Amino acid sequence: MKLKFTFPSKNRHRTSTSASVTSPPPPPPPPPLESSLRNPFEPDINPPPRNYLEEIVNKRRRIEENQDESLLHGFELQQHVATILQSNDLSSLQEVIDEYANSKDESLFTIFKSFAHHYPNAFALKLAKLLEFQPPIQTRIETVNHLLQVLPEGINGPFNSIILLELKNPLLHSLKAESEEILFLSLCEAIGLLADRFYRCSLGGWVELLEYVLACFSSEVQSENKKGLLLLTVIPVDVANERAFWLNQGNFDLVFGSILEWTYRDKELKGLAYNASISLMLLSQELKRTDVCDFLLPNLLSIIDEHGEEEVLVDRVKRLGDLVTLDDDGKIFAGVHREVFWCMIRAVEIEAASEEVMCEAIVVIKEFDTVDVETMESVIGNLSLEEVKRVFAVAMKMLSCVIDDPLWYDVDDKNCTEAGFSDAFHRGQFLFNFLSLDGDEYVFVPTAIGMITTKYASNVDWRLRHAAMLAIASIAEKNLNEMDMMLYFNEVAILVLKSLDEPNHRVLWATMHAVKCLSECKELLMRSQYHKKFLEKLVPVIRCNSCARVQVEAIDTLKSFAVSMQEIFRQNHYDTTMEALKAILSNKYSLPKLLLCAKCQECMVYLVRKVGPDDFKEQEAVQVVESLISLDGKLSNTEYLTKCIILKALDQICQCPKVSVDKFIDKIMPMLIACAQPLLDLTGEETNDDSLSNEDKRLVETMRARACNTLSHCAVRSSINFSPHIAKVTPMFIRLLGCSSSEIRKASILGLPKLLLSAILGDKSNDTKRDTTFIIVQALTQVLKTETDRDLSTLVLRLLGRCIETSSTFFTDQLIKIVTDEINDTIRRIIKFEIEKAQESGRRIIIEKAQEVGTSEDVFRSLSVQETIEEVVNLTATAIHTFEDQLMVPVNDLMSNVSVFLHATRAFGICAMYGGNQFKFYASAGISYLSKVISKGLSTSELYDTAVAALGKICEFHRDNTGSMVVKKWLYFLPLKHDLYMHMGCFLN
C-alpha cells in the first residue's frame, strides 16, 4: 500500500523554540476565566457543607423506601415472631396455618412470606416439626407449601448448617409416613431442595435418603414406587458423589432396570418414569454408565410420540429440551439427532397442537442447533423432497400464528412492531431460516415456491397469505441472488406483484418486505422489466393507502429501489414519488402519524440529495428543518425511532453544500445536544437504563451517534456560529468516549478533531484555542490507552495527525510530549504483540531492544497490525516534520523504538529525513535492516520499493555515515517498478 504524506508549511508560528530542555517546561498560566474552556469534570459551583445528620435520616428513608412493601418489617413483624416462632409448642403455628387454609386471608399470607424472608431458619424448622406430627391433611398441604416457599429463600440467605441437619429426619420421616398421593410431589420437591443444599454445602451427603429411594424402587407397593420415581426426579445430580452406594452393590442397575420396565409396560408409572429417566441419564454420565442412554432415550421419544394430553406433552417436551441443554459433551444424544428432530416435528404436526406445544418442540431443535451445529446442518441437508415438504408445512403453520392486534396499526406506539406476533411465529421464523440456510437450495427453493403458489399465496386465510409473503421475502434474501435461480425468480416476482393489490393491510405490509428483498436482485429485475411494474404500484400505495404502517414500509421499499437503480428512478419515478410524499404531509383531512411524517421528510431529503439533482434550495432546506424541529417537539423522550429518522434527515441537510447551516444552527442545537447526551436519572447522573428493551437500546445508540455526527458537520460548516456551543459540546463528546457502544465512541472520536478545527477557525481568543487543543488532543491520546477496537485505535492515530496539521500552532511542549509518549507506547504494544505472535507460530525472533520494552495492557491483541503500523508511521512523520526543533528530545525515544520496529521500513526513511544528528546513532542499524528486507523481497513488491526508497533517504541525508559501498548498493536496486511516484523521487535524490 502506497503511503502519502502531506506536511504543513514549515513557516508556521511556534509556541516554543527550545531544543535542549531535558524536561518539559511548566504549563502556561491559566487563561482568563471568560476565555477559557471550563474543565468538564469540575462542578459549576462549590458544593454546600455536608449535613451528616440529614444524610443519616435520608439514608434510613431510602432503605425504608426500598423495602419490599409486600412484607412486614421491624416492630410490625416482631409481635408475630414472639407469638408464633418463639413459642415452645407448635399449636400457635398450626392454628395460624389452619386459619389461613380456611380463610385464605392475605394478611396471614403476608406474615408467612415475611417469616420466610427474615427468619428462614426458625420458620423452616417449626414447619418440619409440625409436619412430622402428621396433622390433618389440609394442615399438611399448607405446611408443605410454606416449606417450598422458605427453602429457596434460605439458598441465598443465612441458612444455618445446624438447622439444615435438623431438617433431614423430620422431612424424610414425613414422606415415609405420608399416604396421600396429593402430597407426594410437593413433599419430594421440599426434600429435593434440602438435598441440593446438603450436597452444595458439603454437609456430608444424605445416605439415608438414597437408601429410602432404593427401598421405594424395590417395593411391591405402587405408592412407594411413585415416591421413589419422584425423589429420583428431584434430587440433585451431585448424589453421583456416592459412587460406592450406586455401583458397588448393584443399586444403580436395580433402579435402571425398574425404570426401563415401567417406561415399557406400566401405564400408571410411565409418566413418572419418563421424568425419572432424564435424571437417571444425567446421573449415568457422572457415573460413566453411558450405555443407559442408549436404552432410555428411544423410550422417551416413544412416550412423546403418544402425544396425549396437551399439558403433559408440553411438560415432556420441556424436560427433553432441558436435557439437551445439560448435555454439555453431546454424549447423551450422540447419533440420535435425526430421531429427536422428527419426534419434535411430529409433535407440531398434530392438527390441534397448541402454540405452546409448537414452541417447546422447536426450542428443542434450536437447542440442538446451538449445541451441535454441524450435526444439525447434516440432518437438514439430507432431507428428502417429501421431508422438505413436511418441514416447510410445519414452518408455515407456525408463521401463521399471528393475530390482528389493533396496536399493530399504531406506528407511533413503539410496541407496535411486535404486536400480534406470537412466540410460535418467531419459532416458525427460526425453523424456516434453518430450512432455507442449511437445506439443499435446489430442493428447498422450488419446493417452497411451489407450495406457496398452490397452497398459501391465495389462501382465504389472511394469516397464511401473510406467512407466504414473509416466506418469499426470506427466500429472496437468502437464495435468489444467484443466476441459477432465474427460473424461480420469475415465479416469485409474479406472486409478489399480484400481492401488491392485496386489500388486507397486514398482508400488504408483508408484501413490502418481499418487494424490498427482490429490489436487491437488480439484474434479475431488469431482465423482465419487473422493476418498472413494482415501482408503478408502489407510488400509489404510498399516496393512497389508509394504513400508516403500510405507508411507512412502502416508503422504505421504494427508497431501496431508488438506491439500487438511481438513474432509472430519477428519470421515471422521482417526480411522482416527491408528489406522493408531499401529499401525505399536506393532507388537510387526515393528520398523519408522527413517524410517517418523519419518514416522508427523511425520504424527500434523501431523494433530493442522493438521487435527484441535489438542488436543495436554501429556503426549502430551512422550511424542512423547521418542520423537523416542530415534529421533534411533539415527541416524547422515549420515541427513539422517530427521533433517529429526524436526525438522519437533519444530517443530510447539514451536509448539503448549497445550504448554509448558519441559517438554522441555533434552532437545531438544543435538539442535537439533547439527543447526543447520555441518559440521565432523576438526580442528573448518567445511567444505563436496564428497563430499555434491546431494540430501544439499539435505537438510543443510533440516536446519540447520529446526533454527534450532525453536531460535527455543523462545527465544520458553521465555525463562527458554532463557536458559542464548543464549551458545552466538547466535554460531552469527551464523556461519550467512555461509552460502551462502539458506534457512539466512533462518532465522538470523529467529531473531536472537527470541534477542534471549528475552535481554531472561530472567533475565540488564542488562549481558548490553546486550551481547547490541549483538552481534545489529550482526550484522543487517552483513548489509545484503553481502546480495544482495532478500527477505532487506528482511526485515533490518523486523527491525531490531522489535529497536528490543523492546530500545531497551539500545541504546547507538554502536549507534544503527551503525543510522542503515546506514539512510543503504541509502538511498544505493537512490538510486544509481534513478539507474542511470533512465539505462538513457532518462529524465533530475537530483538534485544524489543524484549526490554514491556507494557501492562496488550490492547493490540485483536488489531490488524499493518494498518495500525501505517498510521503510527504517518503520525510519526507528521509530528517530526511539523514540530522539528520542539521534538528534538522526544525524537530520540521515537527513533530508538523505530529502529527495532519490525515493519518500520518507511519509518527509517522518515527519521533519516527529519532526525538530524539524532539519527546517526541508528543509521547503521537502519542500513542493515533495510538491506535484509531488500535481499529477501521481490523486485515487484511494494515492501521492496519502500525499503529501497528508505535506503536512498539515508544515503541522501547521512552521507557521512554511509560510504560509497552503500550508495552503490542502493543504485544497484534501482529502478523501482511497483511505485512510480516513489521511483521518480529516488532519481531526483
Summary of the structure (lengths in Angstrom):
residues: 989
radius of gyration: 37.3
end to end distance: 22.1
largest distance: 111.1
contacts: 3143
relative contact order: 0.04
helix: 74%
strand: 0%
